[in-house]
Amino acid sequence: MLCVSSALPKTTLTVKPNPAYTGEKVTLTCSVGSDSSWNFQWYKDRNDNVVSKSVRHTITGDTLTISRAAESDQGPYWCEGNRVSRPTSSQPSDPVTLTVKALPTASVKIVTPQGLLYPGETVTLQCDISDYTDWTYRWFIDNQLLPSQTRKTITISLPDKAGQYKCVGRRRGRPQKSYHSFSLPIIVTALPKTTLTVKPNPAYTGEKVTLTCSTRSGSNWNYQWYKDWNYKVVTQSVRHTIRGETLTISRAAESDQGRYWCEGNRVSRPTSSQPSDPVTLTVKALPKTTLTVKPNPAYTGEKVTLTCSTRSGSNWNYQWYKDWNYKVVTQSVRHTIRGETLTISRAAESDQGRYWCEGNRVSRPTSSQPSDPVTLTVKALPTASVKIVTPQGLLYPGDRVTLQCDISDYTGWTYRWFRYNEELPIQTRKTITISLPDQAGQYQCVGRRRGRPQKSDHSFFLPIIITALPKTTLTVKPNPVFPGETVTLMCSVGSDSIWNYQWYKDRNDNVVSQSVRHTITGDTLTISRAAESDQGLYWCEGNRVSRPTSSQPSNAVSLKVKGELLCVFCHKDGHYLY
């Protein structure tokens, strides 16, 4: 007899729950639907990926149990039966895809208040879970369960309940729980210290003073202002304006002096800041500007320094005035303004007048009180002049000329001499001596001294002009002359000097001197009884009485004596006559 077996049995796979949530237990059951005894083989994702036992995966009989589902457990599963007593396998089951979903996420946030948290405040926390409803909440502080807190929001008081807060949700349906939230630190910040700044301080009467109160925190604050003692609250007035964190005193007066402090009160929360340290506001009278002028009086050409001082620690700019209010002194070639100083580089008579100044602070709009006016006097420098001491009259080559520098006032001068604007370096005395003709030229002098004035004006130039040596003229009368006659030779230089004369005959070294027949008187040589020996070439030369220079010699004149002397004796009235 031939027996034919039936078809291999079909395996059926069931997965519960599906989808599952991370952490849930998932049961996969494989059924052949036959009365035989079977062993089962489990597969995932592909045929050769056999599911085996692990910490989270348990295989018992026809059941594969995943104890805590994870996203890595997702995928298609199938199974196959193998009979215990026979080698034949069942048909594999149809694959079933297991889906593992993440649990809803829990998070903790602060509902109120926003910003920094301070001692004495009540803080409301809220647990938010991303999906589903009907949650029961569990709250933890520093990983310790708060047993009585099961609501979505809780309220805690600071500083006692500060710590690390987290929450988790529970519900009856699936999913039955959420993830635990991350821990939210509830940190208590010390009450902010209020800081008071007062600018400017010290202030001057009439200035605007700004008092600023700051807590340096992100909250919105109202501020309370105090002066001198706790119960004296500063309020709005004509001169006192409170806006936000600022108290403004529009025109400071001495009555505004005193100790100020402030305190912040948050707009939306009742906590106050710590009060500020007190700041003492000082209100001073406007400083009096002082003007000093040095030197005063000044001399023309001197540097004059005008210094304006307020004698206060502020930085000031200065305005300068001269002669009347609207004549402002400005920068120029000779006038330099730097800081508190006006410098006149080379004083002139036009700089004379009444000066005053006023300070304006660099960072603040108030003007100082103007200085008392100071009158600057500019005197002319002493006058220098050059004159010729010796010789007087015309100057000739070979002369030595003494020049003198006279300065109108003061003593203790050192002199500087110039020739054609070039300084004579070794000449420092009142008088100098020059030699002609080499040192002729235009001479000028100036004085220097240690005291004031330290110099004189330069003198005008004195021209040292050389006159050519005068030409001597010789006249001889009579010429020709007869023996025995009187001959007069007259030498003339033709200048205003007083001259002595030297007489020459025939050659330079043959000087004509006094004799019985030769008489020299002033500019005249007289030959009383001419003789043939007197014939020859005569010339003369002048020598000034007070100066060594000679004149140019005269042209030579030839004296002729003609014939012989005839002696005729005549007798008349008892006398012999020639």
C-alpha positions in Angstrom: 0.0 0.0 0.0 1.3 3.6 -0.9 0.8 6.3 1.8 1.0 10.0 0.8 1.6 12.7 3.5 -0.2 16.0 3.7 1.4 19.4 3.0 3.9 20.9 5.6 2.0 22.8 8.2 2.0 26.7 8.1 3.6 28.6 11.0 1.8 31.6 12.4 3.6 34.5 14.2 1.8 36.9 16.6 3.5 40.0 18.1 2.0 41.8 21.2 2.0 44.7 21.7 2.8 46.1 18.3 3.7 48.9 18.0 5.5 48.8 21.3 7.1 51.7 23.4 10.7 51.7 24.5 11.0 49.9 27.7 7.8 47.7 27.3 7.8 43.9 27.3 7.1 42.5 23.8 5.9 38.8 23.3 6.3 37.1 20.0 4.4 33.7 19.8 5.0 31.1 17.0 2.3 28.5 16.4 2.3 25.6 13.9 -1.3 24.4 14.5 -0.4 20.7 14.6 -0.5 18.2 17.4 3.2 17.4 17.0 5.8 18.6 19.3 7.9 21.4 17.8 11.0 23.4 18.5 11.1 26.9 17.0 13.7 28.9 15.3 13.6 32.8 15.3 14.7 35.1 12.5 15.0 38.9 12.1 15.6 41.2 9.1 17.1 38.4 6.9 17.1 34.6 6.7 20.6 34.2 8.2 20.1 36.6 11.1 19.0 34.2 13.8 17.6 35.7 17.0 19.3 34.1 20.0 19.1 34.5 23.7 20.5 37.6 25.4 20.0 39.7 28.5 16.8 41.3 27.0 15.8 38.4 24.7 14.3 35.1 26.3 13.2 32.1 24.2 10.8 29.7 26.0 8.9 27.1 24.0 7.0 28.9 21.3 7.6 32.3 22.8 10.3 35.0 22.2 10.2 37.7 25.0 11.9 41.1 24.6 12.0 42.4 28.2 12.7 46.1 27.5 12.1 47.1 24.0 14.5 49.4 22.3 14.6 51.1 18.9 17.2 48.5 17.8 14.5 45.8 18.2 12.5 47.2 15.4 12.3 45.1 12.2 10.6 42.2 10.4 10.5 38.9 12.5 9.5 35.4 11.4 9.7 31.9 12.8 9.9 28.2 11.7 9.0 25.0 13.5 11.1 21.9 13.7 9.5 18.7 15.0 11.2 17.2 17.9 11.1 13.6 16.7 11.4 14.1 12.9 13.6 16.3 10.8 10.9 17.9 8.8 10.4 21.7 9.3 7.2 23.6 9.1 6.6 26.3 6.5 8.1 29.6 7.8 5.6 32.2 9.2 4.8 35.3 7.3 7.1 38.1 8.6 5.7 40.5 11.1 7.3 43.9 11.5 7.8 45.1 15.1 7.7 48.9 15.5 9.2 50.4 18.7 8.2 54.0 19.5 10.1 56.4 21.8 8.3 57.2 25.1 6.9 60.7 25.4 9.4 63.3 26.6 9.0 65.1 30.0 10.6 68.5 30.7 10.6 70.9 33.6 10.3 74.6 33.3 9.9 77.7 35.5 6.5 79.3 35.0 7.1 82.2 37.4 9.0 84.3 38.1 11.2 84.8 35.0 14.9 85.8 35.3 17.1 85.4 38.4 15.6 83.9 41.5 16.0 85.6 44.8 15.6 84.6 48.5 11.9 85.0 49.7 10.4 84.3 46.3 7.8 81.6 45.4 8.7 79.7 42.2 6.1 77.7 40.1 7.4 74.7 38.2 5.6 72.9 35.4 6.1 69.4 34.0 5.4 69.2 30.2 5.0 65.8 28.4 5.1 65.8 24.7 2.2 63.5 23.8 -1.0 61.9 25.2 -3.2 62.9 28.1 -4.4 61.7 31.5 -0.9 61.8 33.0 -0.2 61.5 36.7 3.0 63.3 37.6 5.8 62.4 39.8 8.3 65.0 41.0 11.8 64.6 42.3 14.3 67.0 44.1 17.9 65.9 44.0 16.6 62.4 42.9 14.3 62.2 45.9 10.6 61.6 45.2 8.3 64.3 46.5 5.4 62.0 47.5 2.6 64.5 47.8 3.3 66.3 44.5 1.3 64.6 41.6 0.1 67.6 39.6 1.4 69.2 36.5 2.6 72.3 38.4 4.2 72.6 41.8 5.1 75.7 43.9 8.2 75.9 46.0 9.6 78.6 48.3 13.1 79.9 48.2 15.7 79.6 49.5 14.8 76.4 51.4 13.5 74.4 48.4 16.2 75.2 46.0 17.8 72.2 44.2 17.7 69.9 41.1 14.1 69.3 40.0 12.9 66.7 37.5 9.6 64.9 36.6 8.1 61.8 35.0 4.5 60.9 33.8 2.4 57.8 34.5 -0.9 56.9 32.9 -3.3 53.9 32.6 -3.3 53.4 28.9 -0.3 52.8 26.6 2.2 54.3 26.9 2.0 54.0 30.6 4.9 56.3 31.3 7.1 59.0 29.9 10.8 59.5 29.9 12.2 61.3 33.0 13.0 64.9 32.3 16.4 66.3 32.6 17.1 67.9 36.0 16.3 71.7 36.2 18.6 73.5 38.7 16.7 76.0 40.9 19.5 78.4 41.9 19.0 81.2 44.4 20.8 84.4 43.5 21.7 86.7 46.3 19.7 89.9 46.3 21.4 92.3 43.9 23.5 95.1 45.4 22.3 98.4 44.1 25.1 100.6 42.7 24.7 104.4 42.8 26.8 106.6 40.5 26.7 110.4 40.7 28.1 112.5 37.8 29.6 115.0 38.1 30.8 114.9 41.6 31.8 117.4 42.9 29.4 119.5 40.9 29.3 123.3 40.5 26.3 125.5 41.2 24.0 125.6 38.2 25.2 122.3 36.7 23.0 119.3 35.9 23.8 116.3 38.1 22.7 112.8 37.2 22.3 110.1 39.9 22.0 106.6 38.3 20.8 103.6 40.3 21.6 100.1 38.9 21.1 96.6 40.1 22.9 95.0 37.1 20.3 92.3 36.6 17.8 91.5 33.9 14.7 92.3 35.9 12.6 95.5 35.6 13.0 97.7 38.6 11.5 100.7 40.1 13.8 102.8 42.3 13.4 104.7 45.6 15.7 107.6 46.4 16.9 108.7 49.8 18.9 111.6 51.1 20.7 112.2 54.5 18.5 109.7 56.5 16.3 106.8 55.7 12.9 108.5 56.0 13.8 111.5 53.8 12.6 110.3 50.5 13.6 112.3 47.4 10.6 113.1 45.3 9.9 114.9 42.1 10.2 118.7 42.1 10.9 121.6 39.8 14.6 120.8 39.8 14.4 117.1 40.6 13.2 114.6 37.9 13.0 110.8 38.5 12.8 108.7 35.3 13.5 105.0 35.4 16.8 104.4 37.1 17.8 108.1 37.0 17.4 111.0 39.4 18.3 114.3 37.6 19.0 117.6 39.5 18.7 120.2 36.7 20.4 123.1 38.4 22.5 122.1 41.4 22.5 124.3 44.5 24.3 124.0 47.8 21.1 122.7 49.3 21.5 119.6 47.1 24.6 118.6 49.0 24.4 115.5 51.1 24.4 111.6 51.3 22.3 109.9 48.7 21.4 106.2 48.3 18.8 104.2 46.4 17.0 100.9 46.5 15.4 98.8 43.7 11.9 97.3 43.7 11.1 94.9 40.9 8.0 95.8 38.9 6.5 92.3 38.8 7.9 90.8 42.0 7.8 92.1 45.5 11.5 91.5 46.4 13.7 94.6 46.9 17.4 94.9 46.1 20.0 95.6 48.7 20.3 99.3 49.2 23.3 101.0 47.6 26.2 102.3 49.5 25.6 106.0 50.2 27.4 108.6 47.9 28.0 112.1 49.2 27.3 114.8 46.6 29.3 118.0 47.0 28.2 121.2 45.3 30.9 123.9 44.9 30.7 127.5 43.8 32.0 128.0 40.3 35.8 128.3 40.5 37.4 131.7 40.0 39.8 131.8 37.1 43.2 133.4 37.9 45.2 135.0 35.1 49.0 135.5 35.4 51.1 137.4 32.8 54.9 137.0 32.7 56.8 139.1 32.1 54.8 142.2 32.7 55.9 144.8 31.6 57.4 143.1 28.6 59.8 144.4 26.0 59.2 144.3 22.3 60.4 141.0 20.8 60.1 139.2 24.2 58.0 136.0 24.7 55.0 136.7 27.0 53.2 133.8 28.7 49.6 134.3 29.9 48.5 131.4 32.1 44.8 130.8 33.0 44.1 128.6 36.1 40.9 127.5 37.8 42.8 125.6 40.5 40.5 122.6 40.3 41.0 119.0 39.2 38.8 119.1 36.1 40.0 119.4 32.6 39.3 122.8 31.2 39.5 124.6 27.8 40.1 128.3 28.0 38.8 131.3 26.1 40.9 134.5 25.9 39.6 138.0 25.7 41.4 141.4 25.1 40.2 145.0 25.6 36.4 144.3 25.3 34.1 141.3 25.7 33.6 140.5 22.1 37.3 140.7 21.0 38.4 137.1 21.4 42.1 136.3 21.1 42.6 133.5 18.5 45.6 131.6 17.2 47.9 133.6 14.8 51.5 133.6 13.7 52.6 135.2 17.0 49.8 133.9 19.3 49.7 130.3 20.3 47.0 128.8 22.6 47.8 125.4 24.2 45.9 124.2 27.2 45.8 126.8 29.8 48.5 129.0 28.2 48.4 131.8 25.6 51.9 132.5 24.3 52.8 135.7 22.5 56.1 134.8 20.7 57.4 138.2 19.9 55.6 141.0 21.8 54.8 144.2 20.0 53.2 147.4 21.1 49.9 146.3 19.5 49.8 143.5 22.1 49.3 146.0 25.0 45.9 146.0 26.6 43.6 144.4 29.2 43.4 140.6 29.0 41.2 138.1 30.8 40.2 134.5 30.5 37.4 132.0 31.2 37.5 128.2 31.7 35.1 125.8 30.0 35.3 122.2 31.2 36.0 119.6 28.5 33.4 117.1 29.6 30.9 119.5 31.2 29.1 122.5 29.9 29.5 125.0 32.8 31.7 128.1 32.4 34.1 129.1 35.2 33.9 132.7 36.6 36.0 135.0 34.4 39.3 136.1 35.7 40.1 139.6 36.8 41.6 141.6 33.9 45.3 142.1 33.8 46.8 144.9 31.8 49.9 143.9 29.7 52.4 146.7 29.1 54.9 146.4 26.2 57.8 148.7 26.3 60.2 149.5 23.5 63.6 148.0 23.8 66.5 150.3 24.5 68.0 151.9 21.4 71.5 151.1 20.2 73.5 153.5 18.0 77.0 153.4 16.4 79.3 156.4 16.2 82.9 157.1 15.2 85.0 158.1 18.2 88.2 158.7 16.3 89.2 160.1 13.9 86.9 162.9 13.2 86.2 164.1 9.7 87.0 162.3 6.5 88.5 158.8 6.7 91.5 157.9 4.6 93.3 154.7 3.7 95.6 153.7 6.5 93.4 155.2 9.2 92.5 153.2 12.3 88.9 154.0 13.2 87.4 153.5 16.7 83.7 152.8 16.7 81.5 153.0 19.8 78.1 151.3 20.5 75.8 153.5 22.7 72.6 152.0 24.3 70.1 154.4 25.7 69.2 152.7 29.0 70.4 150.2 31.6 73.8 148.8 32.3 75.6 145.4 32.2 75.5 145.2 28.4 77.5 142.7 26.3 77.9 144.0 22.8 77.5 142.2 19.5 78.9 143.9 16.4 77.9 143.2 12.7 79.5 144.2 9.4 77.2 143.8 6.4 74.9 141.7 8.7 77.7 139.3 9.5 78.5 139.0 13.2 82.1 139.9 14.2 82.6 136.9 16.6 85.4 138.2 18.8 84.1 141.7 19.3 82.0 142.0 22.5 83.1 145.3 23.9 81.5 148.8 23.7 84.2 150.0 21.4 86.0 148.3 18.5 88.9 149.5 16.3 89.1 148.8 12.6 91.7 149.4 10.0 91.2 151.1 6.7 90.7 150.3 3.9 90.3 146.5 4.4 87.6 146.8 7.1 85.4 149.5 5.7 81.7 148.7 5.4 78.3 149.0 7.1 78.5 148.6 10.9 75.7 147.8 13.3 75.6 146.8 17.0 73.1 145.3 19.5 73.3 144.8 23.2 72.7 141.6 25.3 72.4 141.5 29.1 71.4 139.0 31.9 68.6 141.1 33.4 65.5 142.3 31.6 65.5 143.7 29.0 67.8 141.0 27.8 68.6 142.8 24.5 68.4 146.2 22.8 67.1 147.1 19.4 69.7 146.7 16.6 71.3 150.0 15.7 70.9 151.6 12.3 73.9 150.8 10.0 76.8 153.3 10.1 78.6 153.4 6.8 82.4 153.6 7.1 83.4 155.4 3.9 87.0 155.8 2.8 87.9 159.1 1.1 90.8 159.0 -1.3 94.0 160.6 0.0 93.9 164.4 -1.0 96.2 165.6 -3.7 98.7 168.1 -2.6 99.1 171.2 -4.9 102.4 173.1 -5.1 102.7 176.6 -6.4 106.0 178.4 -6.9 106.2 182.2 -7.3 108.0 183.8 -9.1 109.3 181.1 -11.4 111.7 181.5 -13.1 113.5 183.7 -10.5 116.6 185.9 -10.7 119.4 185.5 -8.4 118.9 187.3 -5.1 115.1 187.3 -5.4 112.7 185.9 -2.8 110.9 182.7 -3.9 107.6 181.5 -2.2 106.6 177.8 -2.5 103.1 177.2 -1.2 101.8 173.6 -0.5 98.0 173.1 -0.3 96.1 169.8 0.4 92.6 171.3 0.0 90.8 169.6 2.9 89.5 170.7 6.2 92.2 168.8 8.2 95.1 170.5 9.8 98.3 169.5 8.1 102.0 169.7 8.5 104.1 169.7 5.4 107.2 168.0 4.3 109.3 169.5 1.5 111.5 167.6 -1.0 114.0 168.5 -3.7 115.4 166.5 -6.6 114.9 163.1 -5.0 112.7 161.5 -2.3 115.2 161.4 0.4 116.5 165.0 -0.1 114.4 166.8 2.4 114.4 170.5 2.4 114.9 171.8 6.0 115.2 175.1 7.7 118.4 177.2 6.9 119.6 180.8 6.8 117.9 181.3 3.5 115.1 178.7 3.8 112.2 179.3 6.1 109.3 176.9 6.5 106.1 178.4 8.0 102.9 176.4 7.9 102.2 175.6 4.3 104.9 177.9 2.9 108.6 177.4 2.1 110.4 180.8 1.6 113.8 181.1 -0.2 115.0 184.6 0.8 117.9 185.1 -1.7 117.7 182.8 -4.6 120.9 181.3 -5.9 121.7 178.9 -8.7 122.0 176.1 -6.1 118.3 176.5 -5.4 117.4 175.4 -8.9 115.8 171.9 -9.2 112.6 169.9 -8.8 110.5 170.6 -5.7 107.4 168.8 -4.4 105.7 168.6 -1.1 103.5 166.2 1.0 101.0 166.9 3.8 100.9 165.1 7.1 97.8 165.6 9.3 98.6 167.0 12.7 96.4 164.5 14.6 96.6 161.5 12.3 99.5 159.7 10.8 98.2 159.5 7.3 99.9 161.5 4.6 98.4 163.2 1.6 99.3 162.2 -1.9 102.5 164.1 -2.8 102.2 167.1 -5.1 103.4 167.1 -8.6 107.0 168.2 -8.9 107.6 171.8 -9.9 111.0 172.9 -11.5 112.4 176.1 -10.1 114.7 178.0 -12.4 117.2 180.7 -11.4 118.3 182.8 -14.4 121.4 185.0 -15.0 124.0 186.3 -12.6 123.6 188.7 -9.8 125.1 192.2 -10.7 126.2 194.2 -7.7 125.9 198.0 -8.2 127.0 200.2 -5.4 125.2 203.5 -5.1 125.7 206.0 -2.5 122.9 208.2 -1.3 122.5 210.1 1.9 125.5 208.4 3.4 124.1 204.8 2.7 125.2 202.2 0.2 122.5 200.8 -2.0 122.7 197.6 -4.1 
